[in-house]
Amino acid sequence: MPKIVIGSDHGGYKLKNMIIKHLNGKGLETVDIGCFTEESCDYPIIAKAVVQEVLNNQSRGILVCGTGIGMSIAANRFNGIRASHCTDTFSARMTRMHNDSNILCLGERITGAGLALDIVDIWLKTDFEGGRHLNRIKMIE
Ligand code: RB5
């Protein structure tokens, strides 16, 4: 699997660091796009930087902000991005199987760390089903 690209604003900074530690502990490589302090910053800038890495390297990305919503709105403005804001493991699995989600969005102020890490694991390990779902993705593009 290519390196997982990850970014957050200040609202998702702590959870982003937990996710990186979790993934690296499992031997998965990550690229940390920032932010690198808890100082207030602008989530659209981080979202765009992660999107560019994902599109350039055909990799997958994780974006964390306070709610996960701002990041998902920003990331989904780009062609080829299917960013999924998930607060449960069922959605994380289904958005990989049916939407070929390439960016996972999480909200540090919404989803506790234990659940968030489960969501990350399931989202990373679940494959796209293709078939009729591929046709639907082509319709979006
Ligand atoms: C920052 O306060 C907050 O607005 C941001 O992290 C995010 O939740 C936006 O959607």
Backbone and ligand atoms as CSV (ligand in chain L), in Angstrom:
chain,resi,resn,atom,element,x,y,z
A,1,MET,N,N,0.849,-1.195,0.000
A,1,MET,CA,C,0.000,0.000,0.000
A,1,MET,C,C,0.890,1.252,0.000
A,2,PRO,N,N,0.571,2.274,-0.892
A,2,PRO,CA,C,1.360,3.508,-0.862
A,2,PRO,C,C,1.213,4.200,0.497
A,3,LYS,N,N,2.102,5.157,0.754
A,3,LYS,CA,C,2.044,5.877,2.030
A,3,LYS,C,C,0.682,6.551,2.198
A,4,ILE,N,N,0.180,6.520,3.415
A,4,ILE,CA,C,-1.113,7.146,3.709
A,4,ILE,C,C,-0.854,8.614,4.048
A,5,VAL,N,N,-1.529,9.504,3.325
A,5,VAL,CA,C,-1.334,10.944,3.507
A,5,VAL,C,C,-2.314,11.431,4.571
A,6,ILE,N,N,-1.821,12.202,5.524
A,6,ILE,CA,C,-2.696,12.619,6.615
A,6,ILE,C,C,-2.483,14.079,6.963
A,7,GLY,N,N,-3.576,14.772,7.225
A,7,GLY,CA,C,-3.495,16.182,7.593
A,7,GLY,C,C,-4.627,16.570,8.515
A,8,SER,N,N,-4.432,17.651,9.233
A,8,SER,CA,C,-5.480,18.168,10.128
A,8,SER,C,C,-5.333,19.670,10.266
A,9,ASP,N,N,-6.377,20.295,10.772
A,9,ASP,CA,C,-6.230,21.649,11.297
A,9,ASP,C,C,-6.028,21.518,12.813
A,10,HIS,N,N,-6.049,22.658,13.505
A,10,HIS,CA,C,-5.831,22.633,14.958
A,10,HIS,C,C,-6.899,21.803,15.677
A,11,GLY,N,N,-8.141,21.799,15.122
A,11,GLY,CA,C,-9.248,21.058,15.750
A,11,GLY,C,C,-9.072,19.557,15.678
A,12,GLY,N,N,-8.204,19.090,14.791
A,12,GLY,CA,C,-7.987,17.653,14.654
A,12,GLY,C,C,-6.561,17.223,14.940
A,13,TYR,N,N,-5.787,18.158,15.478
A,13,TYR,CA,C,-4.339,17.931,15.636
A,13,TYR,C,C,-4.012,16.719,16.526
A,14,LYS,N,N,-4.688,16.631,17.662
A,14,LYS,CA,C,-4.358,15.531,18.598
A,14,LYS,C,C,-4.752,14.174,17.997
A,15,LEU,N,N,-5.930,14.119,17.399
A,15,LEU,CA,C,-6.363,12.844,16.812
A,15,LEU,C,C,-5.465,12.468,15.632
A,16,LYS,N,N,-5.066,13.452,14.838
A,16,LYS,CA,C,-4.152,13.167,13.716
A,16,LYS,C,C,-2.881,12.487,14.240
A,17,ASN,N,N,-2.313,13.043,15.294
A,17,ASN,CA,C,-1.078,12.458,15.835
A,17,ASN,C,C,-1.306,11.041,16.362
A,18,MET,N,N,-2.476,10.820,16.971
A,18,MET,CA,C,-2.793,9.454,17.460
A,18,MET,C,C,-2.898,8.475,16.295
A,19,ILE,N,N,-3.514,8.930,15.212
A,19,ILE,CA,C,-3.681,8.049,14.043
A,19,ILE,C,C,-2.315,7.714,13.439
A,20,ILE,N,N,-1.455,8.709,13.328
A,20,ILE,CA,C,-0.112,8.463,12.770
A,20,ILE,C,C,0.636,7.438,13.623
A,21,LYS,N,N,0.597,7.627,14.950
A,21,LYS,CA,C,1.279,6.700,15.859
A,21,LYS,C,C,0.707,5.282,15.707
A,22,HIS,N,N,-0.612,5.212,15.618
A,22,HIS,CA,C,-1.307,3.925,15.462
A,22,HIS,C,C,-0.884,3.223,14.165
A,23,LEU,N,N,-0.883,3.961,13.076
A,23,LEU,CA,C,-0.555,3.350,11.779
A,23,LEU,C,C,0.923,2.970,11.702
A,24,ASN,N,N,1.785,3.859,12.166
A,24,ASN,CA,C,3.225,3.559,12.148
A,24,ASN,C,C,3.519,2.345,13.021
A,25,GLY,N,N,2.800,2.212,14.131
A,25,GLY,CA,C,2.967,1.059,15.030
A,25,GLY,C,C,2.594,-0.252,14.360
A,26,LYS,N,N,1.746,-0.156,13.335
A,26,LYS,CA,C,1.352,-1.363,12.592
A,26,LYS,C,C,2.222,-1.552,11.358
A,27,GLY,N,N,3.268,-0.721,11.222
A,27,GLY,CA,C,4.183,-0.858,10.088
A,27,GLY,C,C,3.717,-0.142,8.836
A,28,LEU,N,N,2.669,0.677,8.928
A,28,LEU,CA,C,2.188,1.418,7.759
A,28,LEU,C,C,2.858,2.784,7.715
A,29,GLU,N,N,3.283,3.175,6.516
A,29,GLU,CA,C,3.980,4.458,6.369
A,29,GLU,C,C,2.979,5.588,6.148
A,30,THR,N,N,3.276,6.753,6.727
A,30,THR,CA,C,2.389,7.907,6.598
A,30,THR,C,C,3.195,9.126,6.123
A,31,VAL,N,N,2.485,10.036,5.477
A,31,VAL,CA,C,3.065,11.347,5.134
A,31,VAL,C,C,2.233,12.379,5.882
A,32,ASP,N,N,2.879,13.119,6.783
A,32,ASP,CA,C,2.161,14.106,7.599
A,32,ASP,C,C,2.253,15.477,6.931
A,33,ILE,N,N,1.107,15.975,6.472
A,33,ILE,CA,C,1.054,17.256,5.750
A,33,ILE,C,C,0.928,18.432,6.727
A,34,GLY,N,N,0.687,18.184,7.979
A,34,GLY,CA,C,0.461,19.241,8.976
A,34,GLY,C,C,-1.011,19.272,9.339
A,35,CYS,N,N,-1.417,20.171,10.217
A,35,CYS,CA,C,-0.619,21.188,10.857
A,35,CYS,C,C,0.326,20.561,11.905
A,36,PHE,N,N,1.271,21.358,12.373
A,36,PHE,CA,C,2.286,20.817,13.267
A,36,PHE,C,C,2.258,21.430,14.662
A,37,THR,N,N,1.276,22.305,14.917
A,37,THR,CA,C,1.064,22.840,16.266
A,37,THR,C,C,-0.443,22.980,16.468
A,38,GLU,N,N,-0.845,23.325,17.676
A,38,GLU,CA,C,-2.273,23.509,17.956
A,38,GLU,C,C,-2.734,24.947,17.703
A,39,GLU,N,N,-1.860,25.736,17.104
A,39,GLU,CA,C,-2.234,27.109,16.757
A,39,GLU,C,C,-3.311,27.090,15.669
A,40,SER,N,N,-4.238,28.023,15.757
A,40,SER,CA,C,-5.349,28.060,14.808
A,40,SER,C,C,-4.846,28.182,13.364
A,41,CYS,N,N,-5.429,27.366,12.476
A,41,CYS,CA,C,-5.054,27.422,11.059
A,41,CYS,C,C,-6.288,27.116,10.216
A,42,ASP,N,N,-6.141,27.166,8.889
A,42,ASP,CA,C,-7.291,27.092,7.979
A,42,ASP,C,C,-7.392,25.713,7.327
A,43,TYR,N,N,-8.495,24.994,7.637
A,43,TYR,CA,C,-8.611,23.615,7.136
A,43,TYR,C,C,-8.625,23.491,5.607
A,44,PRO,N,N,-9.151,24.482,4.833
A,44,PRO,CA,C,-9.144,24.276,3.373
A,44,PRO,C,C,-7.734,24.150,2.794
A,45,ILE,N,N,-6.770,24.810,3.409
A,45,ILE,CA,C,-5.392,24.747,2.894
A,45,ILE,C,C,-4.807,23.353,3.111
A,46,ILE,N,N,-5.055,22.790,4.272
A,46,ILE,CA,C,-4.568,21.433,4.558
A,46,ILE,C,C,-5.302,20.419,3.675
A,47,ALA,N,N,-6.613,20.616,3.523
A,47,ALA,CA,C,-7.386,19.688,2.678
A,47,ALA,C,C,-6.816,19.671,1.262
A,48,LYS,N,N,-6.527,20.840,0.715
A,48,LYS,CA,C,-6.004,20.920,-0.660
A,48,LYS,C,C,-4.644,20.226,-0.769
A,49,ALA,N,N,-3.798,20.397,0.222
A,49,ALA,CA,C,-2.459,19.780,0.177
A,49,ALA,C,C,-2.568,18.249,0.226
A,50,VAL,N,N,-3.463,17.735,1.041
A,50,VAL,CA,C,-3.655,16.271,1.108
A,50,VAL,C,C,-4.252,15.765,-0.205
A,51,VAL,N,N,-5.235,16.485,-0.726
A,51,VAL,CA,C,-5.851,16.118,-2.012
A,51,VAL,C,C,-4.780,16.009,-3.103
A,52,GLN,N,N,-3.886,16.976,-3.177
A,52,GLN,CA,C,-2.868,16.960,-4.233
A,52,GLN,C,C,-1.964,15.734,-4.116
A,53,GLU,N,N,-1.578,15.391,-2.902
A,53,GLU,CA,C,-0.748,14.188,-2.683
A,53,GLU,C,C,-1.512,12.931,-3.095
A,54,VAL,N,N,-2.774,12.859,-2.703
A,54,VAL,CA,C,-3.590,11.672,-3.026
A,54,VAL,C,C,-3.727,11.530,-4.538
A,55,LEU,N,N,-4.019,12.631,-5.215
A,55,LEU,CA,C,-4.210,12.565,-6.674
A,55,LEU,C,C,-2.888,12.289,-7.394
A,56,ASN,N,N,-1.813,12.893,-6.948
A,56,ASN,CA,C,-0.513,12.712,-7.622
A,56,ASN,C,C,0.040,11.311,-7.449
A,57,ASN,N,N,-0.204,10.705,-6.305
A,57,ASN,CA,C,0.420,9.406,-5.999
A,57,ASN,C,C,-0.572,8.250,-5.978
A,58,GLN,N,N,-1.813,8.526,-6.389
A,58,GLN,CA,C,-2.873,7.506,-6.352
A,58,GLN,C,C,-2.881,6.787,-5.006
A,59,SER,N,N,-2.741,7.588,-3.962
A,59,SER,CA,C,-2.737,7.017,-2.613
A,59,SER,C,C,-4.067,7.339,-1.936
A,60,ARG,N,N,-4.121,7.113,-0.661
A,60,ARG,CA,C,-5.329,7.433,0.087
A,60,ARG,C,C,-4.961,8.351,1.245
A,61,GLY,N,N,-5.931,9.176,1.657
A,61,GLY,CA,C,-5.643,10.191,2.656
A,61,GLY,C,C,-6.641,10.213,3.794
A,62,ILE,N,N,-6.203,10.802,4.899
A,62,ILE,CA,C,-7.066,10.984,6.071
A,62,ILE,C,C,-6.998,12.457,6.460
A,63,LEU,N,N,-8.163,13.075,6.648
A,63,LEU,CA,C,-8.244,14.484,7.045
A,63,LEU,C,C,-9.024,14.586,8.341
A,64,VAL,N,N,-8.476,15.311,9.297
A,64,VAL,CA,C,-9.133,15.456,10.597
A,64,VAL,C,C,-9.313,16.943,10.910
A,65,CYS,N,N,-10.525,17.323,11.279
A,65,CYS,CA,C,-10.749,18.665,11.821
A,65,CYS,C,C,-11.647,18.505,13.048
A,66,GLY,N,N,-12.250,19.577,13.504
A,66,GLY,CA,C,-13.069,19.466,14.711
A,66,GLY,C,C,-14.259,18.551,14.508
A,67,THR,N,N,-14.951,18.742,13.395
A,67,THR,CA,C,-16.141,17.938,13.097
A,67,THR,C,C,-15.919,16.907,12.001
A,68,GLY,N,N,-14.928,17.117,11.160
A,68,GLY,CA,C,-14.736,16.292,9.954
A,68,GLY,C,C,-15.516,16.844,8.770
A,69,ILE,N,N,-16.410,17.772,9.039
A,69,ILE,CA,C,-17.308,18.248,7.978
A,69,ILE,C,C,-16.616,19.259,7.068
A,70,GLY,N,N,-15.940,20.239,7.644
A,70,GLY,CA,C,-15.244,21.233,6.814
A,70,GLY,C,C,-14.246,20.571,5.890
A,71,MET,N,N,-13.495,19.612,6.413
A,71,MET,CA,C,-12.503,18.897,5.596
A,71,MET,C,C,-13.180,18.153,4.450
A,72,SER,N,N,-14.334,17.527,4.723
A,72,SER,CA,C,-14.994,16.756,3.661
A,72,SER,C,C,-15.561,17.682,2.596
A,73,ILE,N,N,-16.106,18.812,3.016
A,73,ILE,CA,C,-16.632,19.772,2.028
A,73,ILE,C,C,-15.488,20.262,1.137
A,74,ALA,N,N,-14.376,20.624,1.762
A,74,ALA,CA,C,-13.234,21.165,1.004
A,74,ALA,C,C,-12.656,20.113,0.057
A,75,ALA,N,N,-12.441,18.911,0.547
A,75,ALA,CA,C,-11.798,17.871,-0.275
A,75,ALA,C,C,-12.683,17.458,-1.448
A,76,ASN,N,N,-13.989,17.420,-1.222
A,76,ASN,CA,C,-14.892,16.959,-2.284
A,76,ASN,C,C,-15.084,17.977,-3.406
A,77,ARG,N,N,-14.479,19.155,-3.296
A,77,ARG,CA,C,-14.529,20.123,-4.390
A,77,ARG,C,C,-13.592,19.729,-5.538
A,78,PHE,N,N,-12.724,18.746,-5.316
A,78,PHE,CA,C,-11.710,18.398,-6.324
A,78,PHE,C,C,-12.130,17.149,-7.108
A,79,ASN,N,N,-11.984,17.229,-8.452
A,79,ASN,CA,C,-12.288,16.065,-9.292
A,79,ASN,C,C,-11.430,14.883,-8.876
A,80,GLY,N,N,-12.032,13.717,-8.831
A,80,GLY,CA,C,-11.280,12.502,-8.510
A,80,GLY,C,C,-11.222,12.204,-7.029
A,81,ILE,N,N,-11.730,13.116,-6.219
A,81,ILE,CA,C,-11.732,12.885,-4.759
A,81,ILE,C,C,-13.118,12.423,-4.313
A,82,ARG,N,N,-13.106,11.348,-3.535
A,82,ARG,CA,C,-14.326,10.863,-2.910
A,82,ARG,C,C,-14.043,10.799,-1.411
A,83,ALA,N,N,-14.312,11.932,-0.761
A,83,ALA,CA,C,-14.006,12.064,0.671
A,83,ALA,C,C,-15.237,11.704,1.489
A,84,SER,N,N,-15.040,10.843,2.470
A,84,SER,CA,C,-16.151,10.336,3.275
A,84,SER,C,C,-15.980,10.728,4.733
A,85,HIS,N,N,-16.960,11.456,5.214
A,85,HIS,CA,C,-16.972,11.815,6.635
A,85,HIS,C,C,-17.652,10.672,7.386
A,86,CYS,N,N,-16.907,9.958,8.210
A,86,CYS,CA,C,-17.457,8.776,8.887
A,86,CYS,C,C,-17.426,8.952,10.404
A,87,THR,N,N,-18.530,8.540,11.033
A,87,THR,CA,C,-18.585,8.535,12.499
A,87,THR,C,C,-18.893,7.127,13.023
A,88,ASP,N,N,-18.919,6.142,12.115
A,88,ASP,CA,C,-19.194,4.753,12.528
A,88,ASP,C,C,-18.472,3.798,11.589
A,89,THR,N,N,-18.275,2.554,12.066
A,89,THR,CA,C,-17.492,1.582,11.294
A,89,THR,C,C,-18.270,1.033,10.090
A,90,PHE,N,N,-19.604,0.947,10.197
A,90,PHE,CA,C,-20.391,0.447,9.061
A,90,PHE,C,C,-20.216,1.371,7.853
A,91,SER,N,N,-20.330,2.672,8.110
A,91,SER,CA,C,-20.156,3.642,7.015
A,91,SER,C,C,-18.745,3.573,6.443
A,92,ALA,N,N,-17.752,3.385,7.312
A,92,ALA,CA,C,-16.360,3.310,6.853
A,92,ALA,C,C,-16.179,2.123,5.904
A,93,ARG,N,N,-16.784,0.985,6.246
A,93,ARG,CA,C,-16.685,-0.209,5.391
A,93,ARG,C,C,-17.433,0.016,4.078
A,94,MET,N,N,-18.662,0.497,4.186
A,94,MET,CA,C,-19.505,0.629,2.986
A,94,MET,C,C,-18.978,1.688,2.017
A,95,THR,N,N,-18.380,2.752,2.555
A,95,THR,CA,C,-17.890,3.796,1.650
A,95,THR,C,C,-16.660,3.339,0.879
A,96,ARG,N,N,-15.952,2.353,1.385
A,96,ARG,CA,C,-14.876,1.739,0.599
A,96,ARG,C,C,-15.481,0.781,-0.430
A,97,MET,N,N,-16.411,-0.073,-0.005
A,97,MET,CA,C,-16.972,-1.088,-0.901
A,97,MET,C,C,-17.756,-0.466,-2.052
A,98,HIS,N,N,-18.522,0.568,-1.761
A,98,HIS,CA,C,-19.445,1.106,-2.773
A,98,HIS,C,C,-18.993,2.421,-3.401
A,99,ASN,N,N,-18.242,3.234,-2.669
A,99,ASN,CA,C,-17.854,4.561,-3.201
A,99,ASN,C,C,-16.375,4.655,-3.560
A,100,ASP,N,N,-15.608,3.605,-3.295
A,100,ASP,CA,C,-14.140,3.656,-3.500
A,100,ASP,C,C,-13.577,4.937,-2.878
A,101,SER,N,N,-14.001,5.204,-1.672
A,101,SER,CA,C,-13.576,6.416,-0.959
A,101,SER,C,C,-12.056,6.499,-0.913
A,102,ASN,N,N,-11.506,7.662,-1.314
A,102,ASN,CA,C,-10.041,7.790,-1.263
A,102,ASN,C,C,-9.566,8.776,-0.189
A,103,ILE,N,N,-10.506,9.440,0.491
A,103,ILE,CA,C,-10.140,10.251,1.658
A,103,ILE,C,C,-11.159,9.988,2.768
A,104,LEU,N,N,-10.648,9.717,3.949
A,104,LEU,CA,C,-11.488,9.532,5.137
A,104,LEU,C,C,-11.421,10.816,5.966
A,105,CYS,N,N,-12.577,11.338,6.349
A,105,CYS,CA,C,-12.621,12.539,7.185
A,105,CYS,C,C,-13.166,12.188,8.564
A,106,LEU,N,N,-12.499,12.689,9.581
A,106,LEU,CA,C,-12.894,12.402,10.969
A,106,LEU,C,C,-12.974,13.705,11.759
A,107,GLY,N,N,-13.831,13.712,12.771
A,107,GLY,CA,C,-13.974,14.879,13.639
A,107,GLY,C,C,-13.493,14.566,15.043
A,108,GLU,N,N,-12.411,15.227,15.438
A,108,GLU,CA,C,-11.843,14.971,16.772
A,108,GLU,C,C,-12.817,15.330,17.885
A,109,ARG,N,N,-13.672,16.343,17.633
A,109,ARG,CA,C,-14.611,16.782,18.666
A,109,ARG,C,C,-15.891,15.956,18.664
A,110,ILE,N,N,-15.995,15.011,17.733
A,110,ILE,CA,C,-17.203,14.203,17.578
A,110,ILE,C,C,-16.940,12.747,17.952
A,111,THR,N,N,-15.861,12.193,17.415
A,111,THR,CA,C,-15.610,10.753,17.516
A,111,THR,C,C,-14.438,10.502,18.460
A,112,GLY,N,N,-14.677,9.689,19.469
A,112,GLY,CA,C,-13.624,9.349,20.427
A,112,GLY,C,C,-12.480,8.595,19.752
A,113,ALA,N,N,-11.315,8.647,20.368
A,113,ALA,CA,C,-10.110,8.095,19.747
A,113,ALA,C,C,-10.236,6.591,19.466
A,114,GLY,N,N,-10.810,5.839,20.388
A,114,GLY,CA,C,-10.911,4.383,20.194
A,114,GLY,C,C,-11.728,4.049,18.962
A,115,LEU,N,N,-12.888,4.673,18.835
A,115,LEU,CA,C,-13.748,4.442,17.670
A,115,LEU,C,C,-13.074,4.971,16.401
A,116,ALA,N,N,-12.449,6.131,16.501
A,116,ALA,CA,C,-11.792,6.717,15.326
A,116,ALA,C,C,-10.723,5.772,14.772
A,117,LEU,N,N,-9.952,5.147,15.649
A,117,LEU,CA,C,-8.898,4.234,15.173
A,117,LEU,C,C,-9.502,2.976,14.542
A,118,ASP,N,N,-10.621,2.494,15.078
A,118,ASP,CA,C,-11.324,1.362,14.448
A,118,ASP,C,C,-11.814,1.752,13.051
A,119,ILE,N,N,-12.374,2.958,12.955
A,119,ILE,CA,C,-12.858,3.444,11.653
A,119,ILE,C,C,-11.704,3.488,10.653
A,120,VAL,N,N,-10.567,4.004,11.091
A,120,VAL,CA,C,-9.384,4.083,10.217
A,120,VAL,C,C,-8.984,2.677,9.751
A,121,ASP,N,N,-8.901,1.727,10.681
A,121,ASP,CA,C,-8.462,0.370,10.329
A,121,ASP,C,C,-9.400,-0.266,9.311
A,122,ILE,N,N,-10.693,-0.147,9.547
A,122,ILE,CA,C,-11.673,-0.767,8.646
A,122,ILE,C,C,-11.651,-0.080,7.283
A,123,TRP,N,N,-11.575,1.230,7.293
A,123,TRP,CA,C,-11.537,1.987,6.028
A,123,TRP,C,C,-10.292,1.615,5.221
A,124,LEU,N,N,-9.174,1.411,5.888
A,124,LEU,CA,C,-7.932,1.086,5.171
A,124,LEU,C,C,-7.941,-0.331,4.618
A,125,LYS,N,N,-8.544,-1.262,5.330
A,125,LYS,CA,C,-8.422,-2.669,4.890
A,125,LYS,C,C,-9.549,-3.121,3.950
A,126,THR,N,N,-10.589,-2.327,3.804
A,126,THR,CA,C,-11.723,-2.754,2.973
A,126,THR,C,C,-11.498,-2.371,1.516
A,127,ASP,N,N,-11.740,-3.347,0.617
A,127,ASP,CA,C,-11.541,-3.123,-0.815
A,127,ASP,C,C,-12.825,-2.645,-1.490
A,128,PHE,N,N,-12.633,-1.932,-2.604
A,128,PHE,CA,C,-13.743,-1.494,-3.460
A,128,PHE,C,C,-14.308,-2.712,-4.190
A,129,GLU,N,N,-15.638,-2.779,-4.301
A,129,GLU,CA,C,-16.278,-3.925,-4.961
A,129,GLU,C,C,-16.286,-3.808,-6.482
A,130,GLY,N,N,-16.163,-2.594,-7.009
A,130,GLY,CA,C,-16.199,-2.413,-8.470
A,130,GLY,C,C,-17.575,-2.707,-9.041
A,131,GLY,N,N,-17.602,-3.254,-10.286
A,131,GLY,CA,C,-18.869,-3.618,-10.932
A,131,GLY,C,C,-19.804,-2.429,-11.088
A,132,ARG,N,N,-21.041,-2.594,-10.660
A,132,ARG,CA,C,-22.027,-1.520,-10.834
A,132,ARG,C,C,-21.625,-0.257,-10.083
A,133,HIS,N,N,-20.837,-0.430,-9.020
A,133,HIS,CA,C,-20.415,0.743,-8.246
A,133,HIS,C,C,-19.403,1.587,-9.018
A,134,LEU,N,N,-18.611,0.924,-9.864
A,134,LEU,CA,C,-17.656,1.666,-10.701
A,134,LEU,C,C,-18.417,2.538,-11.699
A,135,ASN,N,N,-19.473,1.987,-12.289
A,135,ASN,CA,C,-20.283,2.785,-13.227
A,135,ASN,C,C,-20.829,4.023,-12.535
A,136,ARG,N,N,-21.254,3.874,-11.303
A,136,ARG,CA,C,-21.851,5.006,-10.577
A,136,ARG,C,C,-20.790,6.074,-10.270
A,137,ILE,N,N,-19.583,5.612,-9.952
A,137,ILE,CA,C,-18.504,6.576,-9.694
A,137,ILE,C,C,-18.165,7.348,-10.970
A,138,LYS,N,N,-18.181,6.632,-12.096
A,138,LYS,CA,C,-17.918,7.305,-13.384
A,138,LYS,C,C,-18.990,8.361,-13.653
A,139,MET,N,N,-20.229,8.075,-13.254
A,139,MET,CA,C,-21.303,9.061,-13.436
A,139,MET,C,C,-21.018,10.332,-12.646
A,140,ILE,N,N,-20.448,10.182,-11.455
A,140,ILE,CA,C,-20.120,11.356,-10.622
A,140,ILE,C,C,-19.060,12.195,-11.327
A,141,GLU,N,N,-18.029,11.499,-11.852
A,141,GLU,CA,C,-16.924,12.228,-12.488
A,141,GLU,C,C,-17.388,12.904,-13.776
L,1,RB5,C1,C,-12.130,24.881,13.822
L,1,RB5,O1,O,-12.576,25.570,14.936
L,1,RB5,C2,C,-13.262,24.104,13.183
L,1,RB5,O2,O,-14.139,24.988,12.578
L,1,RB5,C3,C,-12.735,23.108,12.201
L,1,RB5,O3,O,-11.839,22.248,12.844
L,1,RB5,C4,C,-13.752,22.206,11.535
L,1,RB5,O4,O,-14.551,21.570,12.485
L,1,RB5,C5,C,-14.531,22.788,10.449
L,1,RB5,O5,O,-15.408,22.143,9.859
